[in-house]
């Protein structure tokens, strides 16, 4: 039985080292890699999204101005309503 305990101790010591090393290897092995084409495509999409956001902000500003203009028209006294 003494030999079994020594073998078990060696196996356990090996596993203590092997498990973290295999985990780090798997982490880098399965990590998604981005090619330069993917990065360029992502940058192009971000640029397009930024342009769209600027257009939406400008449209929102125009809508607010139109809403304020309409509110001022409704507040103005109408004068002769019966003609």
Backbone bond lengths (Angstrom), bond angles and torsions (degrees), N, CA, C in turn:
res aa  C-N    CA-C-N  psi(-1)  N-CA   C-N-CA  omega(-1)  CA-C   N-CA-C  phi
1 X - - - 1.444 - - 1.517 112.31 -
2 X 1.304 119.14 -23.61 1.463 122.21 179.85 1.508 111.40 -62.45
3 X 1.338 118.14 -35.81 1.459 121.83 179.61 1.516 111.73 -67.71
4 X 1.322 116.20 -35.91 1.475 120.87 179.60 1.529 110.31 -64.61
5 X 1.298 118.88 -40.97 1.458 122.96 -179.46 1.527 110.47 -66.00
6 X 1.331 116.82 -38.27 1.464 119.87 178.77 1.529 110.86 -68.00
7 X 1.328 115.85 -41.71 1.462 119.57 179.34 1.533 109.70 -64.97
8 X 1.327 116.19 -42.12 1.457 120.52 178.48 1.524 110.65 -62.51
9 X 1.325 118.75 -40.18 1.466 122.24 178.91 1.525 110.84 -64.40
10 X 1.328 116.99 -40.91 1.468 120.45 179.52 1.532 110.15 -66.73
11 X 1.339 116.58 -42.91 1.464 120.03 179.30 1.523 110.36 -63.50
12 X 1.317 117.81 -44.10 1.467 120.87 179.73 1.530 110.98 -63.88
13 X 1.323 117.35 -41.36 1.466 120.61 178.29 1.526 110.09 -63.57
14 X 1.314 116.87 -39.97 1.467 120.53 178.11 1.516 111.35 -65.03
15 X 1.339 116.95 -40.23 1.465 120.55 179.21 1.528 111.83 -67.25
16 X 1.324 116.58 -33.39 1.467 120.05 178.79 1.527 110.31 -62.19
17 X 1.303 117.04 -33.38 1.458 121.16 178.37 1.527 110.84 -86.65
18 X 1.321 117.33 -40.83 1.456 122.09 -173.00 1.528 113.30 -69.74
19 X 1.304 118.36 -38.02 1.466 121.19 -175.97 1.542 111.79 -63.84
20 X 1.324 120.18 -50.84 1.476 118.25 178.40 1.533 112.85 -63.81
21 X 1.337 116.72 -38.31 1.461 119.78 -179.93 1.527 110.08 -64.37
22 X 1.326 117.38 -43.45 1.463 119.75 179.29 1.530 110.66 -67.35
23 X 1.316 117.76 -33.29 1.459 120.71 176.97 1.515 112.01 -65.40
24 X 1.317 117.40 -43.80 1.465 120.16 177.46 1.518 111.12 -65.87
25 X 1.313 116.94 -39.66 1.464 120.51 178.54 1.522 110.04 -62.51
26 X 1.318 117.15 -45.27 1.456 120.97 179.88 1.529 110.77 -64.21
27 X 1.319 116.43 -36.11 1.466 119.94 -179.52 1.525 110.96 -61.37
28 X 1.326 116.24 -44.99 1.459 119.40 -179.62 1.524 112.27 -79.53
29 X 1.319 116.89 -27.42 1.455 120.74 179.83 1.523 111.49 -69.78
30 X 1.316 117.29 -40.75 1.456 121.29 -176.22 1.528 113.36 -95.03
31 X 1.312 117.19 3.69 1.455 121.29 178.66 1.532 108.61 -69.09
32 X 1.336 117.23 129.67 1.470 118.33 -178.85 1.526 110.95 -67.29
33 X 1.287 115.04 137.74 1.463 120.28 179.31 1.519 108.57 -105.97
34 X 1.302 116.13 142.42 1.455 122.06 178.98 1.525 108.66 -106.82
35 X 1.303 115.33 128.18 1.456 118.96 176.63 1.521 108.30 -84.94
36 X 1.330 117.69 162.32 1.469 120.05 178.49 1.532 112.31 -58.79
37 X 1.320 117.02 -31.16 1.469 120.04 178.27 1.529 109.50 -65.77
38 X 1.336 117.21 -43.57 1.459 120.88 178.53 1.528 110.74 -61.41
39 X 1.322 116.61 -42.31 1.463 120.73 -178.59 1.526 109.98 -65.35
40 X 1.330 117.17 -42.18 1.466 120.33 178.66 1.520 110.63 -64.05
41 X 1.318 116.82 -39.13 1.464 120.73 179.40 1.530 110.57 -66.03
42 X 1.315 116.90 -40.61 1.464 121.11 178.64 1.529 110.00 -64.94
43 X 1.337 117.02 -41.78 1.463 120.04 178.45 1.526 111.04 -64.00
44 X 1.324 116.63 -38.61 1.461 120.69 177.88 1.532 110.30 -63.69
45 X 1.324 116.89 -43.03 1.461 120.66 178.58 1.525 111.13 -64.32
46 X 1.342 117.28 -39.52 1.465 120.22 178.33 1.525 111.07 -64.76
47 X 1.321 117.07 -38.80 1.458 120.69 177.64 1.523 110.23 -63.69
48 X 1.323 116.48 -43.52 1.459 120.93 178.49 1.533 111.05 -62.48
49 X 1.320 116.45 -42.77 1.462 120.21 178.37 1.526 111.50 -63.74
50 X 1.325 117.05 -38.62 1.462 120.36 178.46 1.528 110.44 -64.55
51 X 1.338 116.87 -40.89 1.466 120.29 177.92 1.528 110.85 -64.08
52 X 1.317 116.40 -42.47 1.457 120.09 179.16 1.526 111.21 -64.09
53 X 1.321 116.29 -38.46 1.465 120.31 178.80 1.519 110.21 -64.44
54 X 1.326 117.80 -40.56 1.468 121.07 178.18 1.528 110.52 -64.90
55 X 1.333 117.11 -41.02 1.461 120.52 178.16 1.529 111.06 -63.51
56 X 1.331 116.84 -41.59 1.462 120.28 178.52 1.525 111.53 -65.26
57 X 1.328 116.36 -38.51 1.464 119.87 178.79 1.530 110.07 -64.75
58 X 1.350 117.13 -41.04 1.460 120.50 178.62 1.531 110.75 -65.91
59 X 1.321 116.63 -41.09 1.469 120.69 178.75 1.532 110.47 -63.82
60 X 1.316 116.80 -41.81 1.462 120.90 177.85 1.529 110.75 -61.28
61 X 1.326 116.00 -41.06 1.466 120.10 178.26 1.528 110.52 -62.22
62 X 1.346 117.01 -44.20 1.464 120.50 178.60 1.527 110.99 -63.52
63 X 1.320 116.83 -39.39 1.468 119.61 178.98 1.527 111.56 -65.26
64 X 1.311 116.75 -39.08 1.467 119.70 177.76 1.522 110.75 -64.41
65 X 1.342 116.16 -41.14 1.467 118.91 178.40 1.521 110.47 -63.30
66 X 1.328 117.82 -41.95 1.463 121.24 179.40 1.525 110.55 -64.53
67 X 1.319 116.79 -39.70 1.461 120.34 179.32 1.528 110.75 -65.26
68 X 1.313 117.22 -42.08 1.465 120.74 177.96 1.536 110.64 -64.55
69 X 1.336 116.84 -39.83 1.458 120.69 178.39 1.530 111.02 -62.43
70 X 1.323 116.16 -44.77 1.458 120.10 178.81 1.524 111.31 -64.15
71 X 1.323 116.75 -38.17 1.466 119.84 178.48 1.529 110.30 -63.96
72 X 1.346 116.98 -39.13 1.471 119.66 178.27 1.526 110.87 -67.13
73 X 1.334 117.19 -36.63 1.469 119.97 177.52 1.522 111.28 -64.11
74 X 1.322 116.85 -39.55 1.464 120.19 -179.59 1.528 112.00 -71.05
75 X 1.329 117.93 -28.21 1.449 121.73 -179.45 1.526 111.50 -78.25
76 X 1.335 118.46 -24.88 1.452 122.59 -176.04 1.528 109.86 -66.97
77 X 1.343 117.71 135.09 1.465 118.97 176.26 1.524 110.43 -64.80
78 X 1.333 115.31 140.02 1.455 120.17 -172.81 1.530 113.35 -84.30
79 X 1.295 120.71 -21.08 1.447 121.65 179.68 1.503 111.75 80.49
80 X 1.326 118.38 -123.80 1.468 122.66 -178.18 1.527 109.35 -83.70
81 X 1.323 114.22 106.46 1.456 118.02 179.94 1.529 111.32 -93.46
82 X 1.303 116.86 -22.00 1.473 120.04 179.80 1.514 109.16 -107.98
83 X 1.263 116.89 109.75 1.454 120.62 178.67 1.479 112.44 -116.96
